[in-house]
Amino acid sequence: MIRAEFTGMLPGAIEKFEGLLSKMAKLGPQVVKGYDASAGRDNFAYWGVAARIQCAKMADLKEAAVALGFLWLSDDGDLVYTDGLLIDDFQTFRVNGNLELMPEKEGM
């Protein structure tokens, strides 16, 4: 069952965030923000690959998140998982749920 905070996020990102939460369970991490359709197309939260997670030891969370390939955006716990994709990739509307950039269709 998907966490309410992850509703609207891409499955590939959800899987990574759940892995991080499991790894850091002893610190009691809390997801305080997830998908945000009002964030605008220049924000990873709009594309369903960002969340804000807070816990007792934010430095430990940051270390674990970065080791797993997350981008750490702020000391508030703003995290992004894109599997190396850039915001420009998402804006093409060719990123699938597994965080893969699909090829352009011919004739476009």
C-alpha positions as CSV (number, residue, x, y, z in Angstrom):
1,M,0.0,0.0,0.0
2,I,1.3,3.4,-1.0
3,R,1.8,6.1,1.7
4,A,-0.6,9.0,1.3
5,E,2.4,11.4,1.1
6,F,3.7,9.5,-2.0
7,T,0.4,9.7,-3.9
8,G,1.2,11.1,-7.4
9,M,4.9,10.3,-7.3
10,L,6.6,8.1,-9.9
11,P,6.9,4.4,-8.8
12,G,10.7,4.4,-9.4
13,A,11.1,7.3,-7.0
14,I,8.7,5.8,-4.4
15,E,10.7,2.6,-4.4
16,K,13.9,4.6,-3.6
17,F,12.2,6.7,-1.0
18,E,10.7,3.6,0.7
19,G,14.2,2.0,0.7
20,L,15.7,5.1,2.4
21,L,12.9,5.2,5.0
22,S,13.4,1.5,5.8
23,K,17.2,2.0,6.1
24,M,16.7,4.9,8.5
25,A,13.8,3.4,10.5
26,K,15.6,3.5,13.8
27,L,15.7,7.4,13.5
28,G,11.9,7.6,13.1
29,P,11.8,9.4,9.7
30,Q,8.6,11.2,8.8
31,V,7.6,12.2,5.3
32,V,6.2,15.8,5.7
33,K,5.8,16.6,2.0
34,G,5.6,14.6,-1.2
35,Y,4.1,15.3,-4.6
36,D,3.1,18.9,-5.3
37,A,1.2,19.7,-8.5
38,S,1.3,23.4,-7.6
39,A,5.1,23.5,-7.5
40,G,5.5,24.3,-11.2
41,R,7.2,22.5,-14.0
42,D,10.6,23.7,-12.9
43,N,10.4,21.9,-9.6
44,F,11.1,18.2,-9.1
45,A,8.1,18.0,-6.7
46,Y,5.8,18.6,-9.6
47,W,7.3,15.7,-11.5
48,G,6.8,13.3,-8.6
49,V,10.4,12.6,-7.6
50,A,10.8,14.8,-4.5
51,A,9.9,14.6,-0.9
52,R,10.7,16.3,2.4
53,I,11.7,13.8,5.1
54,Q,12.7,14.7,8.6
55,C,14.1,12.7,11.5
56,A,15.9,12.8,14.8
57,K,19.4,13.0,13.1
58,M,19.3,14.9,9.9
59,A,23.0,14.5,9.3
60,D,22.6,10.8,9.3
61,L,19.7,11.0,6.9
62,K,21.7,13.2,4.6
63,E,24.6,10.8,4.6
64,A,22.4,7.8,3.8
65,A,20.4,9.6,1.2
66,V,23.4,10.8,-0.7
67,A,25.0,7.3,-0.6
68,L,21.8,6.0,-2.2
69,G,21.9,8.5,-5.0
70,F,19.5,11.1,-3.8
71,L,20.1,14.8,-4.3
72,W,20.0,16.7,-0.9
73,L,18.4,20.1,-1.6
74,S,18.1,21.6,1.9
75,D,18.7,21.0,5.6
76,D,14.9,20.8,5.9
77,G,15.2,17.4,4.4
78,D,14.2,18.2,0.8
79,L,15.3,15.2,-1.2
80,V,15.1,14.3,-4.9
81,Y,15.6,11.0,-6.6
82,T,15.9,11.2,-10.4
83,D,18.3,8.4,-11.3
84,G,20.5,11.0,-13.0
85,L,17.8,12.7,-15.0
86,L,17.6,16.5,-15.2
87,I,14.6,18.8,-14.9
88,D,14.9,19.3,-18.6
89,D,14.4,15.6,-19.2
90,F,11.2,15.6,-17.2
91,Q,9.9,18.6,-19.1
92,T,10.1,16.6,-22.4
93,F,7.3,14.4,-20.9
94,R,9.3,11.3,-21.9
95,V,10.3,10.1,-18.4
96,N,8.4,6.9,-17.6
97,G,7.4,5.6,-14.1
98,N,10.7,3.8,-13.8
99,L,12.7,7.0,-14.3
100,E,13.8,6.1,-17.8
101,L,14.0,8.7,-20.5
102,M,12.0,7.2,-23.4
103,P,13.2,8.0,-27.0
104,E,11.4,10.6,-29.0
105,K,8.7,9.3,-31.4
106,E,9.4,9.7,-35.0
107,G,7.7,12.6,-36.7
108,M,7.9,14.8,-33.6
